[in-house]
Amino acid sequence: MPAASGPDAVAKSFPFEQLTPVQQATIPAALAGRDVIARARTGSGKTLAFLLPAIQRVAADPDQPGVRAVLVSPTRELATQTGAVCEALLSHMPRVSCRCAVGGTSVHGDVAALRGSLCPGILVGTPGRLNDLLSGGHGAASAFGRVACLVLDEADQLLALGFRRPVEAVVASLRRAAHPAAPPWQTLLFSATLRGDAVTVSPPAALAAELVRTLLALRSDPAAKVIVYAGAARLVSFLAALCRRMGLGGSAPLELHARLPHAERALDYHDVTAVVQLGAPPDRATYIHRVGRTGRAGAAGPGCLRRLRWSKEDAVRHTNAFAAGVLGLATPPPLDAAALQRMGLAGVRGVAAKTTSLSCFSVAGNAPRHKGRCDLG
Ligand SMILES: Nc1ncnc2c1ncn2[C@@H]1O[C@H](COP(=O)(O)OP(=O)(O)OP(=O)(O)O)[C@@H](O)[C@H]1O
């Protein structure tokens, strides 16, 4: 039972003696704040499996204003039914409230509830009505600035053709409405028949996960000084921002784009302990040259090549949306003279207009000590 992980009242409201298998498998992870994708047959108890963690997120901080959990259902009937189960669970929790927002009812009632002082912490709705409320026309979108949990119930239906666009519109509107300081929300996907290909991870998300796994492994060495090569300047900015967000590489991972003429990319970057190459380099010589960054003056260090399962073009295409949505970043700024100055590379003269595809950035470690003869490209 999730008593230890959430407010007592959430556990007290659980109406059964034992958890069903899907509840056992998902509630602890969801209560710990992890994203969950679950498939379990009809009638297996999925509703409580996502309602309990969603309620717990809201109950943990009942003074936080606005809608904190958004539950999306494909049909009005299912949304109404989920809302009723939620109401029953909330009977011990007077400070948390739930509202059902579906088509066929007055949108003005929903808007008034969201804009009022008693805004429901949990909103169960269908995609169409949620889009209405988030569209901005009703002035209710600001109620969604601090959503902590997003649930897609019957996710297979919601992500199928026909529903997918409105559901994606809900997610995009939630991203736009999110307060800049709000942490990313937790996502819970539940379904009886979810197919593997219904849920796609965008290339930058997968790339980020890959990189983070690699860096975390390398970071066990406190003197770690890692160079990461990625295939496009935009990806480099995105990955550097991700590292900053995660506190990897101290406060400022050095970010370099190969927008410099060959000679001006010459940097002396000492004591590199590992080299990560995301995506295959153009040729063998480049691979050896890059990985050799760890091997100066008889030093040794690991080199890691991650083959990517998507093209550079794919990754770049998705990066802006992902960076804006997940990290709240604008398009990466160009690397100009002032940026070079800030990065301690003031000695580098000018920035070439021509962009090449080679980019790299370093995390974990200090800025280069001085300009010298080592080419990072
Ligand atoms: N831990 C439990 N012990 C006993 N009964 C439970 C438990 N959890 C849920 N139930 C009951 O099982 C029934 C089915 O649960 P629920 O509606 O959540 O299933 P579901 O997996 O969401 O099904 P569907 O895919 O049809 O929506 C409900 O009557 C619910 O009250």
Ligand as a Chemical Component Dictionary entry (heavy atoms), coordinates in Angstrom:
data_LIG
# 
_chem_comp.id                   LIG 
_chem_comp.type                 NON-POLYMER 
_chem_comp.pdbx_formal_charge   0 
_chem_comp.three_letter_code    LIG 
# 
loop_
_chem_comp_atom.comp_id 
_chem_comp_atom.atom_id 
_chem_comp_atom.alt_atom_id 
_chem_comp_atom.type_symbol 
_chem_comp_atom.charge 
_chem_comp_atom.model_Cartn_x 
_chem_comp_atom.model_Cartn_y 
_chem_comp_atom.model_Cartn_z 
_chem_comp_atom.pdbx_ordinal 
LIG N1  N1  N 0 -7.050  -3.380 -5.590  1  
LIG C1  C1  C 0 -8.281  -3.745 -5.955  2  
LIG N2  N2  N 0 -8.888  -4.790 -5.363  3  
LIG C2  C2  C 0 -10.118 -5.178 -5.755  4  
LIG N3  N3  N 0 -10.849 -4.564 -6.708  5  
LIG C3  C3  C 0 -10.290 -3.514 -7.344  6  
LIG C4  C4  C 0 -8.978  -3.054 -6.998  7  
LIG N4  N4  N 0 -8.699  -1.977 -7.778  8  
LIG C5  C5  C 0 -9.758  -1.777 -8.565  9  
LIG N5  N5  N 0 -10.744 -2.683 -8.306  10 
LIG C6  C6  C 0 -12.060 -2.763 -8.948  11 
LIG O1  O1  O 0 -11.909 -3.443 -10.194 12 
LIG C7  C7  C 0 -12.848 -2.953 -11.136 13 
LIG C8  C8  C 0 -12.143 -2.612 -12.427 14 
LIG O2  O2  O 0 -11.251 -1.551 -12.184 15 
LIG P1  P1  P 0 -10.969 -0.440 -13.277 16 
LIG O3  O3  O 0 -12.236 0.120  -13.819 17 
LIG O4  O4  O 0 -9.982  0.479  -12.701 18 
LIG O5  O5  O 0 -10.288 -1.320 -14.394 19 
LIG P2  P2  P 0 -9.580  -0.824 -15.692 20 
LIG O6  O6  O 0 -8.338  -1.611 -15.790 21 
LIG O7  O7  O 0 -9.473  0.649  -15.702 22 
LIG O8  O8  O 0 -10.600 -1.299 -16.773 23 
LIG P3  P3  P 0 -10.918 -0.615 -18.188 24 
LIG O9  O9  O 0 -9.734  -0.879 -19.056 25 
LIG O10 O10 O 0 -12.153 -1.334 -18.610 26 
LIG O11 O11 O 0 -11.173 0.826  -17.925 27 
LIG C9  C9  C 0 -13.536 -1.769 -10.492 28 
LIG O12 O12 O 0 -14.796 -2.155 -10.037 29 
LIG C10 C10 C 0 -12.628 -1.419 -9.335  30 
LIG O13 O13 O 0 -13.343 -0.828 -8.271  31 
# 
loop_
_chem_comp_bond.comp_id 
_chem_comp_bond.atom_id_1 
_chem_comp_bond.atom_id_2 
_chem_comp_bond.value_order 
_chem_comp_bond.pdbx_ordinal 
LIG N1  C1  SING 1  
LIG C1  N2  SING 2  
LIG C1  C4  DOUB 3  
LIG N2  C2  DOUB 4  
LIG C2  N3  SING 5  
LIG N3  C3  DOUB 6  
LIG C3  C4  SING 7  
LIG C3  N5  SING 8  
LIG C4  N4  SING 9  
LIG N4  C5  DOUB 10 
LIG C5  N5  SING 11 
LIG N5  C6  SING 12 
LIG C6  O1  SING 13 
LIG C6  C10 SING 14 
LIG O1  C7  SING 15 
LIG C7  C8  SING 16 
LIG C7  C9  SING 17 
LIG C8  O2  SING 18 
LIG O2  P1  SING 19 
LIG P1  O3  DOUB 20 
LIG P1  O4  SING 21 
LIG P1  O5  SING 22 
LIG O5  P2  SING 23 
LIG P2  O6  DOUB 24 
LIG P2  O7  SING 25 
LIG P2  O8  SING 26 
LIG O8  P3  SING 27 
LIG P3  O9  DOUB 28 
LIG P3  O10 SING 29 
LIG P3  O11 SING 30 
LIG C9  O12 SING 31 
LIG C9  C10 SING 32 
LIG C10 O13 SING 33 
# 
